[in-house]
Amino acid sequence: MSAPAGFAHRERGDGTVVITHRGRAAATLRGTRAAKFLAELAAGDPQLVMARWTGAYRFGTERTARDHPRNQGCDQRR
């Protein structure tokens, strides 16, 4: 599995942080959430941190979970 890529962030003058993915807005953080994000960004891998905060983080187990017998009765898109 490859590392997340294509994320960028921009801090606005009012303290708001906008996270983009491939040029499109993926998340807007304000207040304490923006401060926590910036602190975590400074301490870790920026692409990975932004992927987690936007919910775009994939674990690679989606196909395994889809095929599990427990999930066979569900209405699923394939």
LOSEPA-650264 format. One line per field, with one value per residue: residue number from 0; residue in one letter; z, x, y of N, C-alpha, C in turn. Coordinates in steps of 0.02 Angstrom, whole numbers, padded with zeros to 5 digits. Layout:
seq c(NUM_...);
type c(a_...);
nup c(Z_...);
neast c(X_...);
nnorth c(Y_...);
caup c(Z_...);
caeast c(X_...);
canorth c(Y_...);
cup c(Z_...);
ceast c(X_...);
cnorth c(Y_...);
//
This chain:
seq c(0_1_2_3_4_5_6_7_8_9_10_11_12_13_14_15_16_17_18_19_20_21_22_23_24_25_26_27_28_29_30_31_32_33_34_35_36_37_38_39_40_41_42_43_44_45_46_47_48_49_50_51_52_53_54_55_56_57_58_59_60_61_62_63_64_65_66_67_68_69_70_71_72_73_74_75_76_77);
type c(m_s_a_p_a_g_f_a_h_r_e_r_g_d_g_t_v_v_i_t_h_r_g_r_a_a_a_t_l_r_g_t_r_a_a_k_f_l_a_e_l_a_a_g_d_p_q_l_v_m_a_r_w_t_g_a_y_r_f_g_t_e_r_t_a_r_d_h_p_r_n_q_g_c_d_q_r_r);
nup c(00000_-00041_00022_00081_-00031_-00111_-00029_00044_00146_00207_00303_00367_00400_00508_00589_00542_00465_00309_00229_00084_-00050_-00188_-00246_-00212_-00084_00066_00203_00334_00469_00629_00770_00920_00863_00746_00802_00867_00756_00686_00780_00781_00650_00644_00716_00651_00499_00369_00258_00296_00417_00372_00291_00387_00464_00372_00348_00243_00252_00217_00259_00193_00211_00162_00058_00111_00223_00157_00097_00202_00288_00378_00322_00205_00184_00170_00078_-00048_-00144_-00284);
neast c(00042_00027_00088_-00017_-00052_-00054_-00115_-00139_-00122_-00191_-00170_-00277_-00300_-00388_-00369_-00423_-00404_-00383_-00396_-00343_-00370_-00295_-00321_-00454_-00565_-00561_-00577_-00620_-00553_-00577_-00540_-00503_-00488_-00417_-00297_-00253_-00236_-00131_-00028_-00012_00023_00150_00221_00216_00207_00161_00071_00008_-00052_-00143_-00224_-00284_-00356_-00450_-00525_-00497_-00417_-00361_-00364_-00338_-00413_-00538_-00592_-00579_-00665_-00786_-00809_-00831_-00925_-01022_-01060_-01126_-01264_-01298_-01349_-01247_-01134_-01042);
nnorth c(-00058_00110_00267_00403_00539_00701_00792_00954_01100_01254_01396_01516_01693_01710_01601_01485_01326_01256_01104_01028_00911_00856_00981_01010_01062_00974_00972_01085_01165_01237_01342_01255_01130_01158_01203_01086_01004_01071_01057_00918_00901_00958_00865_00742_00639_00740_00712_00594_00632_00731_00651_00568_00663_00708_00598_00518_00410_00251_00080_-00035_-00148_-00153_-00233_-00361_-00351_-00329_-00451_-00536_-00662_-00612_-00493_-00523_-00521_-00391_-00246_-00206_-00108_-00153);
caup c(00000_-00044_00071_00055_-00066_-00141_00021_00060_00193_00206_00364_00353_00451_00565_00625_00508_00423_00256_00202_00016_-00079_-00261_-00264_-00188_-00011_00097_00272_00362_00542_00663_00843_00952_00816_00702_00841_00876_00690_00672_00825_00757_00585_00657_00747_00612_00426_00350_00215_00336_00465_00335_00269_00445_00484_00323_00342_00181_00268_00202_00294_00148_00229_00140_00018_00158_00262_00113_00081_00263_00289_00417_00280_00142_00177_00163_00010_-00060_-00212_-00303);
caeast c(00000_00068_00072_-00062_-00020_-00100_-00146_-00106_-00162_-00181_-00193_-00306_-00285_-00433_-00354_-00453_-00359_-00419_-00358_-00366_-00344_-00293_-00349_-00522_-00571_-00579_-00598_-00607_-00546_-00578_-00532_-00458_-00474_-00364_-00235_-00231_-00212_-00066_00021_00000_00057_00221_00253_00213_00209_00106_00021_-00030_-00093_-00199_-00269_-00324_-00402_-00504_-00563_-00479_-00366_-00384_-00323_-00324_-00452_-00607_-00614_-00585_-00725_-00843_-00819_-00842_-00993_-01066_-01082_-01153_-01335_-01307_-01354_-01181_-01113_-00978);
canorth c(00000_00171_00319_00454_00594_00748_00836_01017_01139_01326_01430_01582_01743_01704_01540_01428_01287_01221_01048_01011_00849_00864_01045_01018_01067_00910_00985_01151_01159_01301_01342_01207_01075_01182_01204_01016_00980_01100_01027_00850_00907_00973_00808_00681_00642_00785_00681_00545_00670_00762_00597_00547_00715_00716_00536_00485_00360_00183_00031_-00091_-00207_-00144_-00290_-00416_-00341_-00336_-00522_-00574_-00690_-00569_-00437_-00547_-00505_-00318_-00218_-00178_-00090_-00185);
cup c(00000_00007_00040_00021_-00093_-00093_00029_00111_00188_00270_00344_00412_00513_00605_00595_00466_00372_00228_00134_-00006_-00155_-00283_-00241_-00112_00017_00169_00290_00438_00573_00738_00868_00907_00769_00739_00852_00811_00676_00717_00802_00691_00594_00683_00703_00537_00402_00307_00254_00386_00430_00311_00328_00464_00435_00317_00279_00191_00257_00234_00250_00163_00204_00101_00064_00198_00219_00101_00143_00265_00327_00373_00214_00131_00166_00090_-00002_-00133_-00227_-00368);
ceast c(00044_00044_00024_-00024_-00074_-00133_-00104_-00150_-00143_-00210_-00218_-00291_-00328_-00422_-00384_-00401_-00402_-00373_-00387_-00335_-00352_-00330_-00420_-00524_-00596_-00603_-00580_-00607_-00542_-00563_-00482_-00442_-00417_-00297_-00209_-00203_-00142_-00011_00039_00038_00132_00258_00257_00220_00149_00052_-00023_-00077_-00154_-00248_-00313_-00376_-00459_-00546_-00548_-00427_-00394_-00335_-00306_-00365_-00524_-00633_-00624_-00649_-00788_-00860_-00831_-00914_-01044_-01096_-01114_-01226_-01349_-01313_-01288_-01173_-01048_-00954);
cnorth c(00061_00222_00370_00510_00641_00795_00899_01053_01213_01356_01500_01628_01737_01640_01478_01393_01249_01167_01032_00945_00855_00927_01058_01019_01001_00921_01057_01145_01228_01290_01291_01149_01095_01182_01133_00988_01006_01071_00956_00851_00918_00911_00746_00692_00683_00752_00632_00579_00700_00709_00574_00599_00725_00653_00498_00430_00291_00133_-00029_-00153_-00203_-00205_-00351_-00411_-00351_-00410_-00566_-00600_-00647_-00513_-00459_-00529_-00432_-00299_-00181_-00160_-00126_-00158);
//
